[in-house]
Amino acid sequence: IGVRLVGSEMCIRDRYISLPASYDIESKNYPVLFVLDGDFLFKTGDLFSSNLALTHQIEEMIVVGVSQKNRHKELKQPGSNQFLKFIKSEVIQYVSENYRTDGFKMLYGHSLGGSFSLFTLMNEPDVFDAYIAVSPVINDKGTPDLEVLKKILSENSKKPKFLFLSKGDEKGIYEKTIPVLAKFLEQNAAKTLRWIYREYPDKTHGSVTSIAMEDSLSEFYKGRIMPEIGELNYFDSMEDIEKIGGFEKVKSYYVNYNKKMGYNMGIPCIVYSRFAWIYFNKDKHDLLNNLVDKEGKTCDVVNYYLGSSYLYKKDYQHAIGLMKADLKQNPNHTRGWHILGLAYRDSGDIKNARIALGKSLELAQNSQLLLEYQKTLDQLPKN
């Protein structure tokens, strides 16, 4: 989406926003990736975040591209102070107020944008949770100083941070500073800083942006799917669940994973979904119900499977009760409204079925479920 952003006294500029594929289907909140030089790099961030999320390597993210009126003035000192103020008070605030965000924020910057990413990490580290600095300019006029960077990145912060630092086949100031900083971090990085350094000798300063976008996102979320689970498409039986030690082992893994990340994303819904799918197909209703009771209250997909299980058993009152409770917490759960409508329909309450199915259709306007939900509504008895 192209959105016009009116700055209070700073400027008028373009901001680009892309929403995850599930945004109009699920009611969950999402992390946000802010991409500097949005005019050029927004599509890169959108493409790689979408593809990586599609294969479950990372969380689905809202992607925000932020453009500069004059990048040399705004991404270097002294203009970077005002630009950071603009991002904090207007861009982040606008996104938080208008979209379902979970509080996690990542900043991607290339070249002078990478310098600005390091500048923000040095001066106001809590604005973002993760920083990506691709081929940053260091030790040039108006850019971060190498020795100051060393000092700050060796000091523990209040909460864990992530830094992805990279370099292409660049010479001069890049070669003199970026590897030196990486070498320093090997021995002296703060314990609260999780960092990765990558060199891309076959990439130029301009072509390094894509691979660095992919690698930085992948590295941050590395281990998102519990290694013992492996490839999700092949994790499909009760025997597979028993091999990894059951769902209790899963919960234990993600407690430690979230602590390491410094970001409490809980257990990914795709993992819940896989367990729920297995329990549903193996008619393990009690185990499916336990997922909801203990861990699944905010994961729409588990309630969807449990509601479907109640429908399959023709236990319409439990299906209605479950989905009404789910929709009280998650009023934009498209599939929840659909299950509620089916439960009302099958129990003979056509009036409430029409209301619930109509709501699911309204929420599905921008999703692939639209035609299916329209057909279900059209097939209701007329009276």
N, C-alpha and C positions, 0 to 999 in steps of 0.2 A: 504494500500500500504506500503510495506517496502522500505524505502529510506535510502541510505547511506549518511551520513552527514560528510563532511570533515571540521574539525575546523582548522582555520588558524594557531594557534600555540597551541591549547589546547588539542585536541584529535580527534580520529575518533570513531564514535559511531553510533548506529542505531537510527533512528527516524521513527515513524510509523504515517501514515496520513490516515484518513478516511474522505471521502467527503459525504455530504448529498445526500439523494436519488434524490432530485430535481436538483442537481448541473448541470447535463447535459441537463436539460429540461428548467429551468428558467435561467435568466441572472442576478439575484439579487446577492448582496454581503451577506456574512454570518459571524456571530460571531465565535470566536475560543475558544475551550476548550483545554488547555494544561494540560496533565496528567503526573506527575512525576512518576518515576519507571515504565516507559512505557513498559519495558519487561514483567511486570506482570499485570499492571492495564490498559493498553491501551484498551484491549478488553472489560473490564468492562465499561470504559467511552463510548466506541463506542456503546455497547449494550444498555445502559440506555439512552443515549442521543437520539439514533435512536428511541427507543420505546416511549419515552416521546414526541418526536416531531411528531411521527406517530399519537398520540392521541391529538395533538395540545396543550399539556400542556406547552411546551417550544418551542423556536425558533429552527429550524434546525441549527446544528452547524458543523463546521469542527472540527474534533478531532485530536489532535497531541499528540502522546506519546513520551516523552523524557526519554531516559535511562541515567544512570550514569555508569561511569567506576568503580568508587569506591564510593558508596553512603555515607559511613561514612566520607570520606574526602571531598566530594563535597557538601553534604547537611548540614555540620556543619562548624563552623568557624575554621580556617580562609578560608577554601576552598570554602565556600558558596559565598564569594565575587567574585571569579573567575568564579564560575558556573553561577551566576546571569549575569555576563558580557557575558558569552557564550550564554545564553538564549536570552539576549537582542540583541546582535550584530549579532548572526548567526541564531538561531532558528526562532525567531520572524521575523527577516528581510527576511529569506528565505520564510517563509509562506506568508508574505505580498506581496512579489515580484512575487510569483508563483501561488497564488490562489486568488479568489475574496473574500476578507475579508472586513468587515464593520468597523473595528477599535476597536470593543469590544473584550476584552480578559479576560478569566477566568482561574485561576490556581488551580488545584486540587493536594493536597499532603496528604499522609498518613504517620503516625509515623514520621520519620526524614523528610519525604517529607512535612508533616504538619508543622514541625518546620521551614523548608525552606520557606513555604508559609507565615508564620508569620514573618520570617526574612525579606522577601521582602516587606510585608505590612509595616513593621516598618521603613525600610531604603529607599526604593524607591517605595512608594505606587502607583505612576502613571504608573508603568510598566504594571500592570494589573488593571482591573476595579472591579473584584470580586475575593475573596480569599476563598478557602476551606481548612480547617485545621482539618483533621480527626485524632483523638488520637495523637496530636502533643507531642513531647518531649520538655518539658520546664524546665529550671533551671538545666540542665545537662551541662557538659563541652562542649562548642562550640555551644550551643543552646540558643534561646532567653531567656532573664532574665524576670521573672514574673513582677518585679517592673517596669522595663523599658517598658514592654508591656502595663501595666496599664497606665503609663504616656502618651505614644504615642496614644493609642486607645481612650483616653479621650480628645484629641486635634482635633479640626476640621481640615479637609483637604480641599484642593482647590475645589474638586468636590466629590460628594457622592461616597462612597465605600460600598461594601457588604462583610461580613464575616460570613461564616458558620463554627461553632466550634462544635466538637462533641467528645464523649468519649464512649468507650465500657466498658466491665466488667474488667477494668484494675485497679490494685492496685498500691501501691508504689508512684513513682513520678507523675504518671498520676492523681491519686486521690488527691494528695496534691496540684496540680497546676491548672488543667483544670477547675474544678468546682469553684475554688477560682476566677479565671479570669472571668468566666461567672457571678458570683455573683457581682463582681466589675462592670461589664458592665451594669448590671441592673440599677444601680444608676448613673453611671459616663460616659457611652459611649458618644462619640462625637455625636452631632446632625447630622453630615454628614455621620455617620456610621450606616448602616442598618445591623443588625446582628441577627443571630439565633443560639441558643444552643440546642443540642440534646444529650440525654444519651440513650445508648442502653445496658441495663443491661444483656440482653440475648445474646450479641455478644462478642466474644473474640477479642483480638487485631488484629488477622488476618482475622476474618470473618466480621468485621464491615465495610469493604471497599465498599461492594456492596450497602447496604441499605443507607449508607451515601452519595454515589454517586447519588442515586435516589432522596433522600430527599433534598440534597443541590441544585440540578438543579431545582427541583419542587418549592422549597422555593424561589429561586431567581426570577423565572418567575411567581410566584403566582399572580393571577388576570390578566394573559395575555389575557384570553378571558373575555370580559366584563360580570360581573355576571348576569346582566339582560338578556343577550343573552342565558346563560345557555348552555345546551347540543346542539352543533351545528347541529346534525342530526335532531333535532326536531324544529329547527328554520327555517321554510320553507314557510312562507306565508307573504303576505302584512299585514295581521292582526298582525303577530308577530312583524313586523317592527314598526307598529303604536303603539303597546303596550309599546315599550321601548322609544318612543319619536322621532323616525325617525333617520336618519343618522347624523343629527346635534348633537344629544345626544352622539352618538358613538364618534364623533370627540372630543367632550368636555371631555369625559372619558379618552381618550388616551393622551390628552394633559397633564392631571394631572398624569396619570400613568407613562408616560415617565419622567416627572419631578421627581417623587418619585424614579424611577429606576436609574436616573443619566445616562440614556442610551436612546438616541432618536431612537427607532426602528420604530417609526411611528405607524400606524394601521396595525396589522398583516394581511398579504395577505389572510389568511384563512377567516378573517372577511370580507374583501373586496369581496372575492370569494363568500361567502354566499349571500351577498346583490346582487352581480352581477348575481348569479344563479337565485335568486328569480325574479329580474327584467327581466331577459332574458326569463324565463319560463312564466311570466305573461305578456309578450310583452310590458313592460314598457321601451320602447326604450329611451325616453327622460331622465328618471331617471338614466338609465344605462349610458347614455352619460354624465350626470352630474358627475357621479363618476369619470370618466376619466378627465373631464375638471378641477375639483376642487382638487381631491386627488389622482387619480389613475395613474398618468403619469409614476411612477416607479414600478407599480404593474402589472406585465405581465398578470396575470390572468384576470384582468378587461378588458384590451385591447383585450384579447382573446375572452371573451364573447361578447364585443361590436362588434368586427370584425365578429363573428359568427352571431350576430343579423343583421348586414348589409347584410351578405350572405343570410340569411333567407329571408330578404326583397328584395333580388336580386338587392341591391344597390351596385354594384360591385366597382364603382369608389370611393365611400366613404370607402369601406372596404380596397381597395388598398391604398388610401391616409392615412388612420389610421395606417395600419400595416407598411407602409414605414416609417412613423414618429416614430412609436414604435421601429422599428428595427434600426433606426438611433441612438436611445438612448440605446437600448438593443440588440446589434447585435447577441447575442447568444440565443435569445428567440426562441427555437425550434418550439413551437406551433405557434408563430407569423409568421415564415417562411411558415408553413403549411397553415395557413389561407390565407396568401398572394398568395401562389401557387394556392389554390382553387379559389380565386377571379379572378386571371388571367385566369385560366382554364375555368371558367364559363362565363367569358366575351369574350372568344374566342382567347385570347393571349396565345397560346400553348408554344411558345418559352420562354416567361418569366415565365410561369407556370412551365416548366421543370427546369429552373434555381432555382426558389424559392423552389420547392418541393425537388430538389436535395440537396439544402442547409439544409432543414429540416431533410432529411434523414442522411446527414453527421453529424449533431449535435445530432441525436438520436441514434448513434451507441451503446451507453451504456445504453439505456433506454428501457422501456417496449413498447414504441411507434414505435420501429423499424419496426416490421412486418406490422403494419397498414400503415406507411408512404411508405414503399417499395411497397405495393399493390397499393396505390394511384398513385405513380409515374409510375408503370408498366402499369396502365390502361390508361395513356395518349395516344391520337392518335399518331401514328408513324411519321406522317408528320406535 
